[in-house]
Amino acid sequence: MNITKDIRPVTYLKSRAADLLNQINETHRPVIITQNGEPRAVLQDPKSYENMRNAIGLLKLISTGEADIREGRTLPQEDVFDEIESALNENRK
């Protein structure tokens, strides 16, 4: 990947927005927008953004689970299944 192709000044965004959007949607690579030589924003296609958000959500769940394990907040699998089965049986009544 050549990241220099994915860095554009804000003036490029202003004058060639349609071209930039086509590039992003074709390559699925984000583009960094600079202003006065400093990175100011990142443009990304919707599917890649959704995938990133889903990945972050999964990482948060994994992190929470690991913290629970470290703190001893766990139950044996059999107990969890028994609780679920009891709850389901109560809802059927």
Residue, then its C-alpha position, 0 to 999 in steps of 0.5 A: m500500500n502506498i499511503t502517499k496516494d491516500i493523503r490529500p489536502v483539503t483543497y483537493l477535497k473541495s475541487r475533486a470530491a466526486d473523484l475522491l469518493n470514487q477512489i475511496n469506494e473502489t479501493h476501500r482505503p481511507v483517505i487522510i485529509t490535511q489542512n495546512g500540512e496537518p492531518r485533520a480528517v479521515l474519509q472512509d467508505p461506509k462498508s469499511y466504516e461499519n466493519m471497523r465499528n463492528a470490530i471495535g465492538l467485538l474488541k470491547l466485548i473481549s476486553t470486558g470478558e478478560a477483565d471479568i476473568r481476571e476479577g473472578r466474575t465467572l460461572p461454570q458453563e453448566d451453571v449458566f446453561d441451567e440458569i438459561e434453561s430455568a428461565l426458558n421454562e418459566n417463560r413457557k408457563 
